[in-house]
Amino acid sequence: MVSRSPTSTRSQAVRLFFILALFLLGTRATAQAKTDPSEARALNTILGRWGKTASAAWNVSGEPCSGAAVDTTSFDDTSLNPFIKCDCGSGNNATCHITKLKVYALDVVGPIPEELQNLTYLTNLNLAQNYLTGPLPAFIGNFTAMQYLTVGINALSGPIPKQLGKLQNLLSLGMGTNNFSGPLPPELGNLTSLQQWYMDSSGVSGELPSTLSKLKNLQILWGSDNNFTGKIPEYIGSWTNLTTL
């Protein structure tokens, strides 16, 4: 029998360790989370319609939910625009969902693309300060996880869709400086989590619906330069968290 020295045994153990580590790294790479295909297609179509492209900082090798989209980079990083953030869950072969989308002040023109409705996991959507036209689509009500929504400083028109009232997790709503028409729908009273509402110069008119009395969490409300009629509602006095009106 040939005896092995302790040094030889340790060397073999080290080699086996590195072989196992390389195998696990390879397995992890092949099991890397991927962007939901329908969301990836929708995102590419939206950006394409607006003549924009994804940044290599978050679209590594054609995978949208990668790089800055999944690391600790802040969504508010001004050097990344357009920009997305994703939630990839946990575990092998997890699917990444786009949860935040920013196309801010990039002079994009035209209506809000229908493909946006495929990004159903959105919690934050910032399309402010562009040249968007046409209506705020009714499918906006399908984004039930939405917390931050801003379409302010555009040229959107038509009535405010009542489906907006389905966004009961909404904390901040920016819709000011647009060409909307008609009254605020009573369904907006369902936005009971709302803390900030910017609707100045938005074009809305008529009396403020009584259902807005339920917005007890409002802290900031900008509503100037509209065509509101009737009396200032007494229920404003019950908005005890209000700091700016």
DOLUM-687025 format. One record per residue: residue in three letters; x, y, z negated of N, C-alpha, C, O in turn. Coordinates in steps of 0.001 Angstrom, whole numbers, plus 500000, padded with zeros to 6 digits. Atoms other than C-alpha are relative to their C-alpha. Layout:
<sites>
ALAXYZXYZXYZXYZ/...
</sites>
This chain:
<sites>
MET500859498795500000500000500000500000500886501242500000501867501337499262/VAL499234498756499907501260503455500968499413501011499034498227501332499109/SER500484499007500965501004505955498141500078501389500609500953501666501430/ARG500031498625499504500127509600498840500362500945498866499934500784497723/SER499581499028501009501697512489497052498848500953499698497975501159500542/PRO501039499011500325499498515006495238499959501149500986498890501687501277/THR499952498889499035500698517655497718499263499653501269498519500472501809/SER500693500442498789499479515608500695498502499958499794497738500360500671/THR501446500067500298496113515018499047499377501383499966498279501589500484/ARG500522498631500057495679518730498337499903500619501396498952501341501693/SER500004499458498645496567519605501947498804499488500787498155500238501516/GLN501158500567499307493932517228503268498702500611499484497769500858500248/ALA501204499405500586491387518672500856499777501411500536498650501810500829/VAL500112498641499468492162522196502046499519499979501440498673500785501827/ARG500420500103498609491808521136505689498514499651500102497789500224500915/LEU501412500384499997488469519472504973499105501178499602498015501359500146/PHE500768498839500438487287522601503182499791500987501142498681501477501352/PHE500104499049498896488047524829506167499143499451501131498397500198501764/ILE500845500603498971486446522380508585498533500118499619497697500444500462/LEU501378499900500473483278522334506455499512501448500067498371501710500448/ALA500382498588499962483293526143506180499692500451501420498720501170501650/LEU500246499641498602483572526528509958498698499400500494497959500043501239/PHE501257500652499609480731524061510437498805500766499459497834500999500179/LEU501117499287500606478487525936508007499809501373500643498680501820500845/LEU500116498699499331479297529277509639499375499856501374498566500689501782/GLY500581500250498684478455527851513032498525499701499910497731500162500729/THR501412500317500195475202526447511726499207501249499672498094501447500160/ARG500685498764500380474327529783510169499808500909501198498774501562501332/ALA500101499137498822475038531596513421498885499556500920498146500382501456/THR501039500507499114472760529314515413498625500148499371497611500194500068/ALA501287499883500686470074529653512748499662501441499664498741501698498889/GLN500225498593500293470258533459512703498576500388500352498030499981501378/ALA501373499570499783466871535086512382499872500767501311500763501534501676/LYS500260499359498710465396536291515676498781500903499908497860500652499130/THR501156499113499919463032539127516466498811499267500603498958498521501571/ASP501213500576499422459457538032517074499955500369501488500009501552501827/PRO499914499719498556459399537686520900498969501009500496499284501857501331/SER501034499072499538456104539536521351500314501427499557500016502381500276/GLU499638498680500481457377542430519251501197500551500778501249501742501082/ALA498839499568499220460687542547521128499562500488501377500037501517501858/ARG500495499583498688458835542702524456499265501336499912499442502215500756/ALA500756498760500164456510545415523160500935501178499796500743502235500396/LEU499049498923500264459401547495521856500727500412501273500851501602501565/ASN499276499691498768461329547241525113499109500720501005499557501628501706/THR500940499349499084458236548203527099499731501439499578499706502344500412/ILE500266498651500511457499551196524865501167500931500303500980502021500845/LEU498828499158499751461021552537525069500207500226501495500603501314501913/GLY499862499864498560461098551868528807499038501015500573499414501793501449/ARG500989499033499521457913553858529384500437501428499686500131502364500425/TRP499568498672500419459494556761527552501414500332500468501964501374500112/GLY498675499740499471462816556463529348501097499956498955502119500630499087/LYS499019500117501072464683555514526198500525498565499931499886497632500418/THR499409501324500163466951552600525364500409499797498552500629500748497801/ALA499566500341501353467887550793522200501488500248499854502259500093500802/SER498590499759500283471168551665520579500723498687499736500163497763499145/ALA499185501191500271473949549093520486500250499821498509500665498749498068/ALA499806500096501444474139549879516771498959499101499346499189498552498269/TRP501030500871500583470908547963516199499411499032501027498438498339500731/ASN500468500942498985470402546001519391501205499183500467501595499227501634/VAL498768500727499739473410543717519183499723498805500909498919497932500581/SER500134501105499028473672541391522202498548499754500386498133498611500578/GLY501383500133499559470062542101523142499028499570498927497872499279499234/GLU500868500396501108468652541223519709499626501250499211500457501766498463/PRO500363498737500648466665544248518420500208500005498487500779500949497940/CYS499871500063501459466542543141514776501387499487499638501555498342499216/SER498618500350500297470296543146514291500755501272499660500243502374499857/GLY499194498837500317473066545435513127499319500929499016498857500495497961/ALA500555498988500900471768548660511588498519499792499713497994500331498738/ALA501434500242500208468178547437511933499734499089498818498620499056498295/VAL500202500957501098468722544831509228500976500198498848500879499506497834/ASP499073499784501110471568546182507104499504501150499121498322501494499163/THR500415498976500961471534548942504482499918501402500594499669502360499862/THR500098498685499354471555551801507022498626500616499762497605499951499940/SER501264499329500284468889554344506102499205500243501279499770500583502319/PHE500880499723498867465906554689508425500042501475500378499752501834501519/ASP499950498561499769466357558455508085501346500467500545501570501669500681/ASP498698499653499430469903558336509512499776500752501315499233500190502267/THR500268499162498828469825561187512054500823499610501222500509500030502335/SER499175500411498860472511559598514226499377498852500777499851498502501857/LEU500667501123499349470166556742515113498570500397500343497714500483499461/ASN501308499555499538467174557824517189499928499809501519500643500499502245/PRO500995500781500727465266555938518487500651498963499081501831498635499205/PHE499474500910501013465628553497515636498867499120499484497704499522499468/ILE500957500898500637463901550518514065500627499425498746501847499438498585/LYS499560500830501109464128548610510819499129498741500016497968498765500424/CYS500682501296499932463174544965510448500000499307498651500839499579497793/ASP500054500897501148462166542477507781500108498587500550499253498130501308/CYS499749501342499467463593539039508467499665498893499010499950497725499274/GLY500359501034500951462305537244505404501228499289499483502281499900499299/SER498888500791500505464508534438504146499911498591500558498883498176501093/GLY499963501373499517465556530931505049500502499909501417500559500902502143/ASN499496500229498651466928529397508202498895500177501035497723499905500775/ASN500927499833498880465300530201511526498832500931499666497737500786500209/ALA501048499046500347463332533048509941499727500913501188500593501120502038/THR500387499075498941461459535429512237500043501424499473499515501711498398/CYS499918498590500381462208539147512081498808500764500577498433500574501734/HIS501100499146499556459338541621512285500421501456499890501069501855498922/ILE499678498572499988459711545287513179499046500720499053497832500705499255/THR500821499348501014458487547286510188500058501528500071499190502208499524/LYS499878498545499892459690550810511040500434500355501421501289499691502008/LEU499650499530498659459877552683514338500061501518499991499128502191499554/LYS499801498548499922461251556179514896500371500396501424501372499934501972/VAL499670499346498728461132558086518177499673501469499765498608501952500147/TYR500262498670500530461475561581516779500693501090500830501901501034501060/ALA499456498815499324461932564837518727500909499627501166501995500184501322/LEU499226500426498831463161563095521874499329500406501310499710499933502381/ASP500675499466498816460807564920524276499334498918500840499239499057502059/VAL500700501029499229458982561739525257498631500532500414498000501289499677/VAL501200499450499380455967562422527466499003498888500289499383497761500606/GLY501032500940499608452638560710528032499225499440498827499467499818497680/PRO500832500568501060450100558683526077500770499015499128501836498529499505/ILE499439501029500870450874556390523171499766498649500677498618498295500945/PRO500148501248499237451543553034524890499144498967499268499206498846498044/GLU500838501050500580449054550215524343500835498900499350500379498236498418/GLU499147501055500549451967547870523638500343500236498532500770499314497838/LEU499707499713501399452419549620520298499156499141499065499583498829497953/GLN500883500772500863449484547600518950500542498616499686500028497943498793/ASN499398501298500295451661544476519059500976500056498833501426499016498353/LEU499093499863501150453873545865516285499172500075498721499147501100498040/THR501003500007501073451377544851513626500590500033498601499850500178497628/TYR499366499990501324453924544762510779500522501384499625501189501530498601/LEU499471498668500261454686548483510945499527500562498660498340500518498336/THR500306499273501225454853550298507616500360501479500122499921502300499317/ASN499549498623499824456470553489508930500113500277501496500863499605502204/LEU499986499643498580455850555112512322500170501505500123499328502274499661/ASN499708498576499836457413558457513236500132500324501487501149500024502112/LEU500001499575498590456499559824516687499880501513500105499407502033501117/ALA500205498560500072456595563476515694500895500763500972501948500290501400/GLN499254498998499232457764566448517761500413499480501379501588499498501746/ASN499802500415498617457380565053521267498952500691500866498434501746500499/TYR501029499455499115454992565691524168498954498928500288498534498741501430/LEU501001501061499841452533562862523565498640500611500294498246501609499692/THR501315499510499590449147563343525209498972498886499872499308497743499562/GLY501059500984500106445799561600525220499570499799498559500004500539497676/PRO500554500192501339443970560220522186500943499266499056501881498594499487/LEU499408500886500990445242558740518975499194498705500083498014498702499732/PRO500786501193499686444258555149519828499334499370498779499850499425497662/ALA500752500643501085441688553283517771500758498834499389500533498489498229/PHE499283501156500560444073550341517377500929500399498866501516499535498215/ILE499190499552501124445955552497514872499465499411498698500208499250497730/GLY500607500573501192443513551012512361500433498581499713500146498059498636/ASN499525501369500216445111547579512799501288499947499201501696498877498750/PHE498742499970500742448303548700511078499716500121498505500035501134497883/THR500486499909501378446944547893507650501116500062498960500855500381497800/ALA498871499900500933450426547755506072500643501389500041501567501665499275/MET499379498698499794451211551316507202499975500855498741498949500984498074/GLN499884499086501133452476553673504499500341501419500434499929502383499789/TYR499576498689499523453990556534506495499704500097501496500226499319502294/LEU500386499820498606452464557778509752500071501475500344499425502299499698/THR499955498613499544453364560976511569500002500066501518500851499481502190/VAL500100499723498562452292562046515038499915501507500209499451501968501251/GLY500099498548499955452556565767514304500883500626501069501866500036501517/ILE499286499204498989453774568402516781500073499241501317501154498932501819/ASN500151500613498684452527566741519957498863500713500722498518501841500370/ALA501141499428499283449668567386522394498870498974500060498151498891501056/LEU501063500992500051447325564591521339498643500700499950498525501797499404/SER501311499369499898443641565286521960498898498990499696499158497817499430/GLY501142500867500280440155563902521424499721499910498512500439500505497708/PRO500378500110501414438468562970518151500984499138499205501667498275499755/ILE499226500862500899440278561500515172499252498669499887498078498671499517/PRO500725501276500048439435557773515313499625499618498569500421499746497639/LYS500444500407501332437375556512512408500805498818499474500876498603498264/GLN499201501164500405439585553398512382501205500399499166501785499559498479/LEU498888499532500824442287555535510772499705499770498515500620499628497703/GLY500400500215501383440328555056507571500293498606499475500132498352498281/LYS499652501359500446441395551394507469501383499921499361501730498910498751/LEU498624500029500493444940552346506476500034500348498514500516501411498123/GLN500172499707501425444295552096502764501299499969499206501308500311498024/ASN498693499941500658448006551716501950500767501258500377501903501452499944/LEU499312498813499482448840555016503653500317500982498866499446501343498074/LEU499549499036500991450881557387501470500174501391500596499960502394499915/SER499756498713499361451688560124503985499479499970501427499746499031502177/LEU500585499894498663449834561237507120500318501364500577499950502392500008/GLY499691498752499304451149563853509531499317500029501348499623499210502215/MET500740499895498741448802564921512332499855501452500448499078501748501356/GLY500113498585499699449288568689512451500605500379501342501382499628501932/THR499530499448498729449980570824515536499739499030501145500665498517501773/ASN500479500804498893447959568812518043498756500656500571498392501758500161/ASN501201499448499363444862569358520188498779499118499743497944498944500630/PHE501158500822500334442375567100518397498735500866500019498801502095499994/SER501271499276499989438701568021518470498984499265499126499142498083498817/GLY501055500612500785435591567403516424500331499935498523501415500341498103/PRO499822500024501450435167566804512712500874498832499536501146497892500283/LEU499311501121500617437151564612510387498983498893499723497929499169499149/PRO500957501075500254435460561195510243499885499694498508500888499727497796/PRO500190500317501427433952560277506845500864498844499525501193498757498342/GLU499201501171500378435986557056506914501359500366499422501987499538498763/LEU498712499601500551439102559046506020499963500075498475501008500138497827/GLY500127500053501453437755559060502483500479498682499413500655498565498200/ASN499498501295500474438948555452502281501506499992499794502056499008499301/LEU498545499935500147442585556594502299500360500381498565501000501404498324/THR499905499646501421442629556510498518501420499975499450501659500462498345/SER498607499989500448446397555934498276500741501236500489501878501480500086/LEU499341498887499328447160559062500302500504501042499002499769501482498117/GLN499379499001500861449564561492498606500333501286500759500308502375500186/GLN499631498833499190450577563814501462499214499974501308499169498954501996/TRP500801499924498775448369564998504332500283501335500681499981502400500144/TYR499664498808499225449574567443506983499109500034501243499329499283502192/MET500917499911498858446755568446509354499810501440500446498809501761501086/ASP500089498605499593447425572154509879500115500118501523500891499399502152/SER499971499728498547446801573447513429499768498739500832500379498557501884/SER500241501263499296445453570072514489498806500064500941498619499164501760/GLY501133499842499098442311571351516228498687499467499482497664499621500150/VAL501240500567500529439743569621514003499070501115499540499496502248499315/SER500999498981500303436526571410513104498894499396499135498934498220498774/GLY501156500465500754433283571174511167500226500030498497501250500520498020/GLU499910500033501453432637570644507475500879498846499534500957497803500184/LEU499215501070500595434954568625505290499046498956499428498167499297498637/PRO500942501024500470433216565287504637500076499807498488501141499921497880/SER500072500184501454432070564615501087500805498794499534501195498714498368/THR499255501202500373433870561267501159501448500305499622502101499490498971/LEU498625499650500356437200563090500829500158500211498501501278500323498002/SER499935499863501461436332563490497165500729498822499364501185498916498224/LYS499345501201500549437828559999496712501514500054500083502189499148499594/LEU498545499917499819441343561178497582500666500558498747501266501632498784/LYS499539499537501304442365561476493931501520500062499877502046500715498976/ASN498543500047500098446056560806494623500696501069500839501925501130500872/LEU499404498953499166446574563755496966500857500949499172500435501455498133/GLN499092499052500639449561565878495993500254501213500897500414502336500419/ILE499740498932499028450107567905499173498946499947501099498715498889501683/LEU500957499914498891447461569058501664500234501297500759500075502392500220/TRP499882498859499093448194571347504597498834499931500977498760499001501780/GLY501172500047499139444943572200506381499681501318500674498566501502501162/SER500266498668499453445304575770507642499905499980501522500284499008502175/ASP500074499778498556444622577068511151499216498899500712499659498357501724/ASN500949500900499355441730574751511967498667500717500133498581501914499856/ASN501312499377499804438058575392512708498975499432499022497847499121499404/PHE500912500507501018436516574186509461498889501010499732499088502221499832/THR501152499155500314433095575520508540499428499589498646499828498583498060/GLY500634500312501279430948575601505430500814500495498824501784501235498989/LYS499351499557501229432006576122501832501223499150499693501353498020500164/ILE498903500796500547435222575048500173499391499007499018498737499418498060/PRO500669501006500836434144571754498571500417500084498531501590500287498219/GLU499711499987501432433895571696494794500876498820499586501601498899498595/TYR499238501182500419435464568232494729501506500219500047502264499426499488/ILE498566499716499998438844569796495435500501500195498574501659499913498268/GLY499627499813501394438842570659491755500278498706499267500890498716498200/SER499756501292500638438915566946490951501295499353500469501671498285499986/TRP498708500520499537442184566426492822501078500478499026501827501407499326/THR499148499505501089444182566782489639501490499803500254502317500386499553/ASN498588500195499666447440565575491222500501500996501038501684500998501379/LEU499652499087498917447384568339493850500968501076499513500719501743498508/THR499010498963500327450453570613493765500113501041501102500532502169500842/THR499869499081498866450325572210497242498746499947500846498378498881501341/LEU501198499896499169447209573397499094500129501248500856499234501550501645/
</sites>
